[in-house]
Amino acid sequence: MRRRIFTLLICLFAWTLPEASAQRATAYDNPYYTTGTEVSPATLVPSVRKWYLPQRLYSLYDWRQEQYSNYARDHYERYTEVFLEGSPFYDVYGDYITQGWLVYDWTEDYPEDNGSIITKNPRFRSWFNNLLVSSSHSGQFYSALMVGDGIRTTLTPLTFSKPRFDGIQWDLTTDKYALTMLSSRVSNTGEISSSEVGGGVQANTFTTLMAARGRVQVGDFAALGATFVNAAHRNSNLPFGDNSLSGLLSGPMNADFVRSIVVRISDDSPEDGEGGALLSRWRIFIDGVEHTGDIVPVVEGGIRRGGAIVASGTDVITLTYNIEDFSPSTEDAIDDFREIERIEIGLVLANDYKVEVTSNKQTNNLGTPVFLPVLRAAGNVKDGSNQAFHRFSYGLPTGTRMLGFDLAVADLQGFDFRGEFVRNFQYRRFPNENMATNQTLATNEAQAMYATAQKRSYPYTFFAEVFSIDADYSTRAFIPNAEGHVYYDNEQRHLYEFVDDNDDQDELPDWTRRTFGSRVNTRQGQQLLTDAAVFPGIDEDNDDISDFNRNF
C-alpha cells in the first residue's frame, strides 16, 4: 500500500512539473494558482496559511532547498517583480480572470451615491496617448472597439458629427451590413488620474449619450440607414429602471419649488419692423385645473391695440406669474403650491411670434432668470390669419433625442442621390423636490430633411439640393457641472453639441465648448480648445471667414 501511494505521488509530481514549465514558456504563468482542496487563506492562522500560499521560488524557478545551485550551464534568472505584468483580476466569485493593468474603467452602480465613476490610469496617456483601439476580423466580419479622447466620429450630417468625440465607439461591418454604437458620459468624460492610486471621477447627477447607426446595402447601388442619438440626465441614487431615456431632474436642478414663471413674447422677425407678435388672451392651468382667477400675471410691455397687445420690432411682452398665489378650489386634489406636479400656460397668439419662458429654477450662476424658447410661429405672418390658442407645459430641459433615416443611391443611370429625414425630440420635466421620479414630461418636436441629386457628364457636373429645417430643430443638450447645477446661459460649459460647427473641416471645432479629454493627436497643439483660424485654401478672399460659411 505504501509503495502504491509513493508511486502515485511520483506521478503527480511528474505531472505538475510540465504544467509549470508550460506556463513559463507561454508567459501565462499564474503564481496564485494552487492545487488540492480549495480553502480560504484569509481565514487561516499564519502558521497554517503559509502552506496554502503559492511557493514562488519552486513554481517559477524550479528552486529546491536541497538542490545544489550551479549556473555554469544553466543561465541565472533574475528575480522578477511580482506585479511586473500587472495585478491579478478576479470575478465576483473569486475566480482568477487575468493579470494586467486597469487603464480605463467606466462603472455605473444603481442605486448608489456617486454611482457613476470613470477612471483613467496615467498609463492611458503615457502608453496609449489617450486612445485605445482593438480590432479583429473573421471572414467578412470586421469589428473595432475604440476607447479614448478625440475620436473623429460622424453618423450623419443632421444627427451626429464631431471632429473630437470623447467616449466609446464600437464598429461592425460586413459585406452587406454596417453598425456603429457610441456611448459617453458627456457631462464629464473623466480626467486622467495623477497617480496609480488616484480615484476616478465620480458623479451623482450626470448626462449620458447613447447613439447607434445601422446601414444595409440594398442591391448594387442603394444603401438604407437608420440613426438613433439620445442624451439625457441620469441620477445614480435611483434604481436603474427609474431612470429614463427622456432624462430626470435631480440634485440642484430638482431642489426647491417653482415659485414664479415669466413668459416673454416677442417679434420673431424684428428686423422687418412690421407685423410682430399679437397676444389676445392668457390662461394658466395647475395640474389640469384652470387658475386664471387667482394666479393673475403682471403684464408688462407691448402696445395695446383693439383689445390685444402687440410686440413689434424690439418690443417684448412679459407675463409674470407668482405661483405662490395658488389657492385651491373644489376641483383641485392638492392644497399647496409645493404639491404642484404640472403647470401649463395657455396663450392666444397671432402673426410672427416667439414665446420664451423662465422661472426661479431656470437661472445662471448669479441667479438671474434665463429665457428658453418654447413656441415659434411658422413663417412671417402679418395678417393675423394664424391666430390660435397654444397650450404648453413648463419644465427644465432633461434630454434630446434624434431619430433619422437616410438613403444613398450611387450611379443609377449616371445619377447620384442622397437624402436624410430626422425627427428631433426635446424633453422637459417639471421640477419639484418632492418628486424624484414620475416627474411630468413635456416634449417639443421638430424635424429636418435634405435631398441632393448629382449628374456628372464630362466636362460638366449638375447638382441640385432641397432642404427644410425647422427653426426649433436642436442638436444640443444641456449638461450639469460637477455639483449638478446647470447654468442655462453658459453655452461654453453647459452645452454638449451633437453636430459641431466645423466649417473648415479640421480637427478642432470652430466654437468653444467644455472639454475633458486632453487635446491630443493634433498638430495645432494640446492646449487649443477653439479653432480661431481658417484652414489655408478655404478662405480665398482672406476675410478670416470660411468660404463654406458664406451667405449670399
C-alpha positions as CSV (number, residue, x, y, z in Angstrom):
1,M,0.0,0.0,0.0
2,R,2.8,2.4,0.8
3,R,4.5,1.6,-2.5
4,R,1.3,2.4,-4.4
5,I,0.9,5.7,-2.6
6,F,4.6,6.6,-3.3
7,T,4.2,5.7,-6.9
8,L,1.1,7.9,-7.1
9,L,2.9,10.8,-5.6
10,I,5.7,10.5,-8.1
11,C,3.2,10.5,-10.9
12,L,1.5,13.6,-9.5
13,F,4.9,15.3,-9.2
14,A,5.9,14.4,-12.7
15,W,2.6,15.8,-14.0
16,T,2.8,19.1,-12.2
17,L,6.3,19.9,-13.5
18,P,5.5,20.1,-17.2
19,E,2.5,22.3,-16.3
20,A,4.7,24.8,-14.6
21,S,7.2,24.7,-17.4
22,A,4.4,25.2,-20.0
23,Q,3.1,28.1,-18.1
24,R,6.5,29.8,-18.1
25,A,7.0,29.0,-21.8
26,T,3.7,30.5,-22.8
27,A,4.0,33.6,-20.5
28,Y,0.7,32.8,-18.9
29,D,2.1,31.7,-15.6
30,N,-0.3,32.4,-12.6
31,P,1.7,32.3,-9.4
32,Y,-1.6,32.3,-7.4
33,Y,-2.7,29.0,-9.0
34,T,-2.8,26.2,-6.4
35,T,-4.0,22.6,-6.5
36,G,-5.7,20.4,-3.9
37,T,-8.5,21.2,-1.6
38,E,-9.9,24.7,-2.0
39,V,-9.5,26.8,1.1
40,S,-9.9,30.5,2.0
41,P,-6.4,31.6,3.0
42,A,-7.7,34.8,4.7
43,T,-9.5,32.7,7.3
44,L,-6.4,30.7,8.3
45,V,-3.9,31.4,11.0
46,P,-0.4,32.4,9.6
47,S,1.2,29.2,10.7
48,V,-1.2,27.2,8.6
49,R,-1.8,29.7,5.9
50,K,1.8,29.6,4.6
51,W,1.2,26.1,3.3
52,Y,-1.6,27.2,1.1
53,L,0.0,30.2,-0.5
54,P,2.0,29.9,-3.8
55,Q,5.6,28.9,-3.4
56,R,7.1,31.2,-6.0
57,L,10.7,30.0,-5.9
58,Y,9.5,26.5,-6.6
59,S,6.8,27.3,-9.2
60,L,8.7,29.9,-11.1
61,Y,12.4,28.9,-10.9
62,D,12.3,25.1,-10.0
63,W,14.3,26.0,-6.9
64,R,14.6,23.5,-4.1
65,Q,16.3,23.9,-0.8
66,E,18.1,20.6,-1.1
67,Q,19.3,21.1,-4.6
68,Y,22.8,22.3,-5.4
69,S,22.8,25.5,-7.5
70,N,25.3,25.7,-10.3
71,Y,24.9,28.3,-13.1
72,A,27.8,27.3,-15.3
73,R,25.5,25.6,-17.8
74,D,22.0,26.9,-16.9
75,H,21.9,30.7,-17.1
76,Y,20.9,32.6,-14.0
77,E,17.4,34.1,-14.0
78,R,16.9,37.3,-12.1
79,Y,14.2,37.7,-9.6
80,T,11.2,39.4,-11.3
81,E,8.7,41.7,-9.6
82,V,5.5,40.1,-8.5
83,F,3.4,42.7,-10.3
84,L,5.7,43.2,-13.3
85,E,2.9,42.2,-15.6
86,G,0.2,44.0,-13.7
87,S,-2.2,42.9,-10.9
88,P,-4.4,39.8,-10.9
89,F,-8.1,40.2,-11.5
90,Y,-10.9,38.0,-10.2
91,D,-14.6,37.8,-10.9
92,V,-17.3,38.3,-8.2
93,Y,-16.9,34.6,-7.2
94,G,-13.2,34.9,-6.6
95,D,-12.1,33.0,-9.7
96,Y,-9.0,34.2,-11.4
97,I,-9.6,36.0,-14.7
98,T,-6.3,37.6,-15.9
99,Q,-3.4,39.7,-14.9
100,G,-2.8,43.2,-16.2
101,W,-3.4,46.9,-15.6
102,L,-6.7,48.7,-15.3
103,V,-6.2,51.5,-17.8
104,Y,-9.8,52.7,-18.4
105,D,-12.9,51.8,-16.3
106,W,-16.4,53.2,-16.5
107,T,-18.7,51.8,-13.8
108,E,-22.3,52.8,-13.0
109,D,-24.0,51.4,-9.9
110,Y,-27.7,51.9,-9.3
111,P,-28.9,52.9,-6.7
112,E,-25.6,54.3,-5.3
113,D,-24.5,57.7,-4.2
114,N,-21.9,58.9,-6.8
115,G,-22.5,55.7,-8.6
116,S,-21.1,56.8,-12.0
117,I,-17.3,56.5,-11.9
118,I,-14.8,56.9,-14.8
119,T,-11.2,56.0,-14.1
120,K,-8.3,56.8,-16.5
121,N,-5.0,55.4,-15.3
122,P,-1.9,57.5,-16.1
123,R,-0.9,54.7,-18.5
124,F,-3.9,55.7,-20.5
125,R,-2.0,58.8,-21.6
126,S,1.6,57.7,-21.3
127,W,1.2,54.4,-23.1
128,F,-1.7,54.9,-25.4
129,N,-1.8,58.7,-26.0
130,N,-5.5,58.8,-24.8
131,L,-6.8,56.3,-27.4
132,L,-7.1,52.5,-27.2
133,V,-8.0,50.6,-30.4
134,S,-8.9,46.9,-30.6
135,S,-9.8,45.3,-33.9
136,S,-10.4,41.8,-35.2
137,H,-12.0,40.1,-38.2
138,S,-13.1,36.7,-39.4
139,G,-14.1,36.2,-43.0
140,Q,-16.4,39.1,-44.0
141,F,-16.9,40.2,-40.4
142,Y,-14.8,43.2,-39.2
143,S,-15.0,44.7,-35.7
144,A,-13.3,47.6,-34.0
145,L,-13.6,49.0,-30.5
146,M,-12.2,52.4,-29.6
147,V,-12.0,54.0,-26.1
148,G,-10.5,57.4,-25.8
149,D,-10.4,61.1,-26.4
150,G,-10.5,63.0,-29.7
151,I,-12.2,60.3,-31.9
152,R,-13.3,61.6,-35.3
153,T,-16.9,60.4,-35.5
154,T,-19.7,61.0,-37.9
155,L,-23.0,59.2,-38.1
156,T,-25.0,61.6,-40.4
157,P,-24.8,65.3,-41.1
158,L,-28.1,66.1,-39.3
159,T,-27.7,63.9,-36.2
160,F,-24.1,63.4,-35.0
161,S,-20.8,64.7,-36.4
162,K,-17.9,65.7,-34.2
163,P,-14.2,66.0,-35.0
164,R,-13.3,65.2,-31.4
165,F,-15.6,62.7,-29.6
166,D,-14.6,61.5,-26.2
167,G,-16.0,58.2,-25.2
168,I,-16.5,54.6,-26.5
169,Q,-17.1,53.7,-30.2
170,W,-17.8,50.1,-31.4
171,D,-18.0,49.4,-35.2
172,L,-19.1,46.3,-37.0
173,T,-19.2,45.8,-40.8
174,T,-19.8,43.0,-43.2
175,D,-20.2,42.9,-47.0
176,K,-23.9,44.0,-46.6
177,Y,-24.4,45.4,-43.1
178,A,-22.7,48.1,-41.0
179,L,-23.3,49.0,-37.4
180,T,-21.9,51.7,-35.1
181,M,-22.6,52.2,-31.4
182,L,-21.5,55.2,-29.3
183,S,-21.5,55.8,-25.5
184,S,-20.2,58.6,-23.4
185,R,-20.8,60.4,-20.1
186,V,-20.8,63.7,-21.8
187,S,-21.2,65.8,-18.7
188,N,-17.8,64.7,-17.6
189,T,-15.9,62.2,-19.7
190,G,-13.2,61.8,-17.0
191,E,-9.8,63.2,-16.4
192,I,-6.6,61.2,-16.1
193,S,-5.6,60.3,-12.6
194,S,-2.4,62.0,-11.3
195,S,-1.1,58.7,-9.8
196,E,-1.6,55.0,-9.9
197,V,-3.7,55.0,-6.8
198,G,-5.8,58.0,-7.9
199,G,-9.5,57.6,-7.9
200,G,-11.9,58.1,-10.7
201,V,-14.2,61.0,-11.5
202,Q,-17.4,60.4,-9.7
203,A,-20.9,61.8,-10.5
204,N,-24.3,61.5,-9.0
205,T,-26.2,63.8,-11.4
206,F,-24.8,63.4,-14.9
207,T,-25.7,63.2,-18.6
208,T,-25.0,60.2,-20.8
209,L,-25.0,59.9,-24.5
210,M,-26.1,56.7,-26.3
211,A,-26.1,56.5,-30.1
212,A,-26.4,53.9,-32.8
213,R,-26.4,53.7,-36.6
214,G,-27.2,50.8,-38.8
215,R,-26.8,50.6,-42.6
216,V,-27.8,47.9,-45.0
217,Q,-26.8,47.6,-48.7
218,V,-29.8,47.2,-51.0
219,G,-28.8,45.8,-54.4
220,D,-25.7,47.1,-56.1
221,F,-26.4,50.8,-55.9
222,A,-28.6,51.7,-52.8
223,A,-27.9,51.9,-49.1
224,L,-30.5,52.4,-46.4
225,G,-29.6,53.7,-42.9
226,A,-31.2,54.4,-39.5
227,T,-29.8,56.6,-36.8
228,F,-30.6,57.0,-33.1
229,V,-29.0,59.6,-30.8
230,N,-30.0,60.2,-27.2
231,A,-28.6,62.4,-24.4
232,A,-30.4,62.5,-21.1
233,H,-29.8,63.4,-17.4
234,R,-29.5,60.5,-15.0
235,N,-29.5,60.0,-11.3
236,S,-27.4,57.2,-9.8
237,N,-29.3,57.5,-6.5
238,L,-32.3,55.9,-8.1
239,P,-32.7,52.3,-9.4
240,F,-31.6,51.8,-13.0
241,G,-35.2,51.2,-14.0
242,D,-36.4,54.5,-12.5
243,N,-34.1,56.5,-14.8
244,S,-35.4,57.3,-18.3
245,L,-34.2,57.9,-21.8
246,S,-36.1,61.2,-21.6
247,G,-34.0,62.2,-18.6
248,L,-34.7,63.1,-15.0
249,L,-34.2,66.1,-12.8
250,S,-32.1,65.5,-9.7
251,G,-29.7,67.3,-7.4
252,P,-29.8,71.1,-7.5
253,M,-32.0,71.0,-10.7
254,N,-34.8,69.4,-8.7
255,A,-34.2,71.3,-5.4
256,D,-36.8,73.7,-4.1
257,F,-40.1,74.5,-5.9
258,V,-41.3,76.6,-8.9
259,R,-42.3,79.9,-7.2
260,S,-42.6,82.2,-10.2
261,I,-42.8,81.8,-14.0
262,V,-42.2,84.6,-16.5
263,V,-43.4,84.3,-20.1
264,R,-41.8,86.6,-22.7
265,I,-43.5,87.2,-26.1
266,S,-41.5,89.0,-28.9
267,D,-41.4,89.5,-32.7
268,D,-39.7,86.6,-34.3
269,S,-38.6,88.8,-37.2
270,P,-37.8,92.1,-35.5
271,E,-35.6,93.3,-38.5
272,D,-38.6,93.9,-40.8
273,G,-40.3,96.4,-38.4
274,E,-43.9,95.3,-39.1
275,G,-46.4,92.6,-38.1
276,G,-45.0,91.4,-34.9
277,A,-46.5,89.2,-32.2
278,L,-50.1,89.7,-31.2
279,L,-51.4,88.4,-27.8
280,S,-55.1,88.3,-27.2
281,R,-55.7,86.1,-24.1
282,W,-53.7,84.1,-21.5
283,R,-54.6,81.3,-19.1
284,I,-52.8,79.2,-16.5
285,F,-53.5,75.6,-15.5
286,I,-52.3,73.8,-12.4
287,D,-52.4,70.0,-12.6
288,G,-55.1,70.4,-15.3
289,V,-57.3,72.8,-13.4
290,E,-57.6,76.4,-14.6
291,H,-56.4,79.1,-12.1
292,T,-56.5,82.2,-14.2
293,G,-58.6,83.9,-11.5
294,D,-56.2,83.5,-8.5
295,I,-52.8,83.4,-10.2
296,V,-53.1,86.7,-12.1
297,P,-50.0,87.7,-14.1
298,V,-48.3,91.1,-14.1
299,V,-48.4,92.2,-17.8
300,E,-45.7,94.5,-19.0
301,G,-44.5,95.8,-22.4
302,G,-46.1,95.9,-25.8
303,I,-48.7,98.2,-27.2
304,R,-52.4,97.7,-26.6
305,R,-54.4,97.8,-29.8
306,G,-58.1,96.8,-30.1
307,G,-58.2,94.6,-27.1
308,A,-54.9,92.9,-27.9
309,I,-51.3,93.5,-27.1
310,V,-48.7,93.9,-29.9
311,A,-45.0,93.4,-29.7
312,S,-43.3,94.6,-32.9
313,G,-39.6,95.1,-33.6
314,T,-37.6,95.2,-30.4
315,D,-40.7,95.4,-28.2
316,V,-41.5,92.5,-25.8
317,I,-44.5,91.4,-23.7
318,T,-43.8,89.8,-20.3
319,L,-46.3,87.9,-18.2
320,T,-45.0,87.3,-14.6
321,Y,-46.9,84.6,-12.6
322,N,-46.5,84.3,-8.8
323,I,-47.2,80.6,-8.3
324,E,-47.2,81.1,-4.5
325,D,-50.6,82.8,-5.1
326,F,-52.1,79.4,-5.7
327,S,-55.5,79.0,-4.0
328,P,-57.0,75.5,-4.1
329,S,-60.5,75.1,-5.4
330,T,-63.0,72.3,-5.1
331,E,-61.6,70.8,-8.3
332,D,-58.1,70.6,-7.0
333,A,-56.6,67.5,-5.5
334,I,-53.8,69.5,-3.8
335,D,-53.7,72.2,-1.1
336,D,-50.3,73.9,-1.5
337,F,-48.2,75.1,-4.4
338,R,-45.4,72.7,-3.2
339,E,-47.5,69.8,-4.3
340,I,-47.9,71.0,-7.9
341,E,-46.9,68.4,-10.5
342,R,-47.7,70.3,-13.7
343,I,-48.1,73.9,-14.8
344,E,-49.4,74.8,-18.2
345,I,-49.7,78.2,-19.9
346,G,-52.3,79.0,-22.5
347,L,-51.9,81.9,-24.9
348,V,-54.0,83.1,-27.9
349,L,-51.4,84.3,-30.4
350,A,-51.2,85.5,-33.9
351,N,-48.8,86.8,-36.5
352,D,-45.0,86.3,-36.2
353,Y,-44.4,85.4,-32.6
354,K,-41.7,83.9,-30.4
355,V,-42.5,82.6,-26.9
356,E,-39.8,82.1,-24.3
357,V,-40.2,81.2,-20.7
358,T,-38.2,81.1,-17.4
359,S,-38.7,80.6,-13.7
360,N,-36.8,80.9,-10.4
361,K,-35.4,77.4,-11.2
362,Q,-34.0,78.4,-14.6
363,T,-31.1,80.8,-13.9
364,N,-27.5,81.5,-14.5
365,N,-24.7,81.3,-11.9
366,L,-25.8,84.7,-10.4
367,G,-29.4,83.6,-10.0
368,T,-30.7,85.7,-12.9
369,P,-33.5,84.1,-14.9
370,V,-32.6,82.7,-18.3
371,F,-35.2,82.5,-21.0
372,L,-35.5,79.5,-23.3
373,P,-37.8,79.2,-26.3
374,V,-40.9,77.0,-26.3
375,L,-43.0,78.3,-29.3
376,R,-42.4,80.0,-32.6
377,A,-44.7,81.0,-35.5
378,A,-44.4,79.1,-38.7
379,G,-43.4,81.8,-41.3
380,N,-43.6,85.6,-41.1
381,V,-47.3,86.0,-40.9
382,K,-48.6,89.6,-40.7
383,D,-52.4,89.5,-41.3
384,G,-53.5,87.6,-38.2
385,S,-54.6,84.6,-40.2
386,N,-52.7,82.1,-38.0
387,Q,-54.4,83.1,-34.7
388,A,-54.8,80.1,-32.4
389,F,-54.8,79.0,-28.8
390,H,-51.5,77.5,-27.8
391,R,-51.0,75.5,-24.6
392,F,-47.6,74.3,-23.3
393,S,-46.2,72.8,-20.1
394,Y,-43.4,74.3,-18.2
395,G,-40.3,72.3,-17.4
396,L,-36.5,72.2,-17.3
397,P,-34.6,70.5,-20.2
398,T,-33.7,66.9,-19.4
399,G,-32.9,65.3,-22.7
400,T,-32.6,65.5,-26.5
401,R,-33.3,62.7,-29.0
402,M,-32.7,62.3,-32.7
403,L,-34.3,59.6,-34.8
404,G,-33.4,59.6,-38.5
405,F,-33.5,57.7,-41.7
406,D,-31.3,58.2,-44.8
407,L,-30.9,56.8,-48.3
408,A,-27.9,56.9,-50.6
409,V,-28.0,55.9,-54.3
410,A,-24.8,55.7,-56.3
411,D,-24.5,55.7,-60.1
412,L,-28.1,55.0,-61.0
413,Q,-28.3,55.8,-64.7
414,G,-25.5,58.2,-64.1
415,F,-27.2,59.9,-61.2
416,D,-26.2,60.1,-57.5
417,F,-28.9,60.7,-54.9
418,R,-28.6,61.3,-51.2
419,G,-31.2,62.2,-48.6
420,E,-32.0,62.2,-44.9
421,F,-35.0,62.8,-42.7
422,V,-34.7,63.4,-38.9
423,R,-37.2,63.9,-36.1
424,N,-36.0,65.8,-33.1
425,F,-37.4,65.4,-29.6
426,Q,-36.6,67.9,-26.8
427,Y,-37.7,66.8,-23.3
428,R,-38.5,68.9,-20.3
429,R,-39.7,67.9,-16.8
430,F,-41.3,69.9,-14.1
431,P,-39.0,70.5,-11.0
432,N,-40.3,69.6,-7.6
433,E,-38.1,68.3,-4.8
434,N,-40.9,66.2,-3.5
435,M,-40.9,64.2,-6.8
436,A,-37.7,62.2,-7.5
437,T,-39.5,60.0,-10.1
438,N,-42.6,60.2,-12.2
439,Q,-41.9,63.9,-13.0
440,T,-44.3,65.4,-15.5
441,L,-42.8,65.2,-19.0
442,A,-43.3,67.8,-21.8
443,T,-41.9,67.3,-25.3
444,N,-41.2,69.7,-28.2
445,E,-40.8,68.1,-31.6
446,A,-39.1,69.3,-34.7
447,Q,-37.8,67.9,-38.0
448,A,-35.2,68.4,-40.6
449,M,-34.6,66.9,-44.1
450,Y,-32.4,67.3,-47.1
451,A,-32.1,65.7,-50.5
452,T,-29.4,66.1,-53.2
453,A,-29.0,64.9,-56.7
454,Q,-26.0,65.0,-58.9
455,K,-25.3,64.1,-62.5
456,R,-21.8,64.1,-64.0
457,S,-21.4,64.4,-67.7
458,Y,-17.8,65.3,-68.6
459,P,-16.8,68.1,-68.5
460,Y,-20.0,69.3,-66.7
461,T,-21.5,68.5,-63.3
462,F,-25.1,69.2,-62.5
463,F,-26.1,69.4,-58.8
464,A,-29.4,70.2,-57.1
465,E,-30.3,70.4,-53.4
466,V,-33.5,70.8,-51.4
467,F,-33.7,71.1,-47.6
468,S,-36.0,72.1,-44.8
469,I,-35.0,72.6,-41.2
470,D,-37.5,73.7,-38.5
471,A,-36.5,76.8,-36.6
472,D,-36.6,74.9,-33.3
473,Y,-34.6,71.9,-34.5
474,S,-31.9,71.3,-32.0
475,T,-28.7,69.1,-31.9
476,R,-27.6,70.1,-28.5
477,A,-28.2,69.0,-24.9
478,F,-27.6,70.7,-21.6
479,I,-25.1,69.1,-19.2
480,P,-24.6,69.7,-15.5
481,N,-21.4,70.6,-13.7
482,A,-19.7,68.5,-11.0
483,E,-22.2,69.8,-8.4
484,G,-25.2,69.1,-10.5
485,H,-26.0,72.7,-11.5
486,V,-27.0,73.8,-15.0
487,Y,-26.4,77.5,-15.8
488,Y,-28.6,77.9,-18.9
489,D,-26.8,80.9,-20.4
490,N,-23.4,79.4,-20.4
491,E,-23.0,77.6,-23.7
492,Q,-19.3,77.0,-23.3
493,R,-19.6,74.9,-20.1
494,H,-23.2,73.6,-20.1
495,L,-24.0,72.6,-23.7
496,Y,-23.0,69.4,-25.5
497,E,-23.2,69.6,-29.3
498,F,-24.2,66.6,-31.4
499,V,-23.1,68.4,-34.5
500,D,-20.1,70.7,-34.1
501,D,-19.6,73.9,-36.1
502,N,-16.5,73.0,-38.1
503,D,-16.7,74.8,-41.4
504,D,-13.0,74.4,-42.3
505,Q,-13.2,70.6,-41.6
506,D,-10.1,70.3,-39.4
507,E,-9.6,68.6,-36.1
508,L,-10.9,71.4,-33.9
509,P,-14.4,72.8,-33.9
510,D,-15.0,76.5,-34.6
511,W,-16.7,77.3,-31.3
512,T,-15.7,76.9,-27.7
513,R,-17.2,74.1,-25.7
514,R,-16.1,72.5,-22.5
515,T,-13.8,69.5,-23.0
516,F,-12.4,67.0,-20.5
517,G,-10.0,64.8,-22.5
518,S,-6.5,66.2,-23.3
519,R,-6.3,67.8,-26.8
520,V,-4.2,65.1,-28.2
521,N,-3.4,63.9,-31.7
522,T,-3.5,67.3,-33.2
523,R,-0.7,69.3,-34.8
524,Q,-2.3,72.5,-33.6
525,G,-1.3,71.9,-30.0
526,Q,-2.7,70.2,-27.0
527,Q,-3.9,73.4,-25.3
528,L,-6.1,74.8,-28.1
529,L,-9.8,74.5,-27.3
530,T,-11.1,76.7,-30.1
531,D,-10.2,76.9,-33.8
532,A,-10.0,80.6,-34.3
533,A,-8.3,80.3,-37.7
534,V,-9.5,79.3,-41.2
535,F,-7.7,76.5,-42.9
536,P,-5.5,77.8,-45.8
537,G,-7.1,77.4,-49.2
538,I,-10.7,77.6,-47.8
539,D,-10.6,81.4,-47.4
540,E,-9.8,82.7,-50.9
541,D,-10.9,86.3,-50.1
542,N,-8.8,86.4,-46.9
543,D,-11.6,87.8,-44.7
544,D,-11.0,85.2,-41.9
545,I,-14.4,83.6,-42.7
546,S,-14.5,80.1,-44.2
547,D,-15.9,80.3,-47.7
548,F,-18.1,77.4,-46.9
549,N,-19.9,79.6,-44.3
550,R,-20.8,82.3,-46.8
551,N,-24.5,83.5,-47.0
552,F,-25.3,85.0,-50.4
